[in-house]
Each structure stands twice: as structure tokens, then as C-alpha cells.
Amino acid sequence: MLVSNQPFGPALTELAREVEDVYVTARGLKVATLAEVLDGVSAGALRAAVSGEAPPSPALIEECARFLRVRPEYFREYREALPRAA
């Protein structure tokens, strides 16, 4: 399975550049533009998660993953939030 070990912001930016580069410029991720096409994700919540101001919620990660056609486990924070098998 394809995974990233980078923090959410850099991982999302790199993935968006590979999959849908219309959402990335030389300066970085176009947060507001990407948020417009994500279901239930505000630009503010996405901006906070990408900048590291707030941890991304599982729902935000799942929606980003759905849109960019990867499993949510691609993102390190999602894997870290999964309950550990006993």
C-alpha cells in the first residue's frame, strides 16, 4: 500500500501535485480552491490542518483521500489514529 511518512500538509500537497496539479502552485497548495471540491470540508479547517495549526480530523483525511483516490492510510496521521490491534 502506498503511504507517506510526511506530515499531513506536505503529504497532501505532494499528492495533489501528482494527481490534480490544478490545486498546487509554485507557492504551495491552493487550500481554498481544494476545499471547494471537498465534501464537508471548510477552507479554514483545511488551512489549519495543512499548516499544522490543528491536527487533521479523520473525516477531513478521509475526504481528501477520497478526492485524490488513495486510501486514508496514505496519511501518517490517519495511521497513527487507528486503534492498535491487541
Contacts in CASP RR format, 6 or more apart in sequence:
PFRMAT RR
TARGET T0000
AUTHOR 0000-0000-0000
METHOD contacts of the structure
MODEL  1
MLVSNQPFGPALTELAREVEDVYVTARGLKVATLAEVLDGVSAGALRAAV
SGEAPPSPALIEECARFLRVRPEYFREYREALPRAA
1 71 0 8 1.000
1 73 0 8 1.000
1 74 0 8 1.000
2 70 0 8 1.000
2 71 0 8 1.000
2 74 0 8 1.000
3 73 0 8 1.000
3 74 0 8 1.000
3 76 0 8 1.000
3 79 0 8 1.000
4 11 0 8 1.000
4 14 0 8 1.000
4 15 0 8 1.000
4 74 0 8 1.000
4 75 0 8 1.000
4 76 0 8 1.000
5 76 0 8 1.000
6 14 0 8 1.000
6 76 0 8 1.000
7 52 0 8 1.000
7 76 0 8 1.000
7 77 0 8 1.000
8 49 0 8 1.000
8 50 0 8 1.000
8 52 0 8 1.000
8 55 0 8 1.000
8 56 0 8 1.000
8 61 0 8 1.000
8 75 0 8 1.000
8 76 0 8 1.000
8 77 0 8 1.000
9 29 0 8 1.000
9 49 0 8 1.000
9 50 0 8 1.000
9 51 0 8 1.000
9 52 0 8 1.000
11 74 0 8 1.000
11 75 0 8 1.000
11 76 0 8 1.000
12 29 0 8 1.000
12 50 0 8 1.000
12 64 0 8 1.000
12 68 0 8 1.000
12 75 0 8 1.000
13 24 0 8 1.000
13 28 0 8 1.000
13 29 0 8 1.000
13 50 0 8 1.000
15 68 0 8 1.000
15 70 0 8 1.000
15 74 0 8 1.000
16 23 0 8 1.000
16 24 0 8 1.000
16 29 0 8 1.000
16 34 0 8 1.000
16 68 0 8 1.000
17 24 0 8 1.000
19 68 0 8 1.000
19 69 0 8 1.000
20 67 0 8 1.000
20 68 0 8 1.000
22 33 0 8 1.000
23 29 0 8 1.000
23 30 0 8 1.000
23 33 0 8 1.000
23 34 0 8 1.000
24 30 0 8 1.000
29 50 0 8 1.000
31 43 0 8 1.000
31 44 0 8 1.000
31 46 0 8 1.000
31 47 0 8 1.000
31 50 0 8 1.000
32 43 0 8 1.000
32 47 0 8 1.000
34 46 0 8 1.000
35 41 0 8 1.000
35 42 0 8 1.000
35 43 0 8 1.000
35 44 0 8 1.000
35 45 0 8 1.000
35 46 0 8 1.000
35 47 0 8 1.000
36 43 0 8 1.000
37 67 0 8 1.000
38 46 0 8 1.000
38 63 0 8 1.000
38 64 0 8 1.000
38 67 0 8 1.000
39 63 0 8 1.000
40 59 0 8 1.000
40 63 0 8 1.000
41 60 0 8 1.000
41 63 0 8 1.000
41 64 0 8 1.000
45 54 0 8 1.000
45 57 0 8 1.000
45 60 0 8 1.000
46 60 0 8 1.000
47 53 0 8 1.000
48 54 0 8 1.000
49 55 0 8 1.000
49 56 0 8 1.000
49 57 0 8 1.000
49 60 0 8 1.000
55 77 0 8 1.000
56 64 0 8 1.000
56 75 0 8 1.000
56 77 0 8 1.000
58 72 0 8 1.000
58 78 0 8 1.000
58 81 0 8 1.000
61 72 0 8 1.000
61 75 0 8 1.000
61 77 0 8 1.000
61 78 0 8 1.000
62 72 0 8 1.000
62 78 0 8 1.000
64 75 0 8 1.000
65 71 0 8 1.000
65 72 0 8 1.000
65 74 0 8 1.000
65 75 0 8 1.000
65 78 0 8 1.000
72 78 0 8 1.000
73 79 0 8 1.000
73 82 0 8 1.000
END
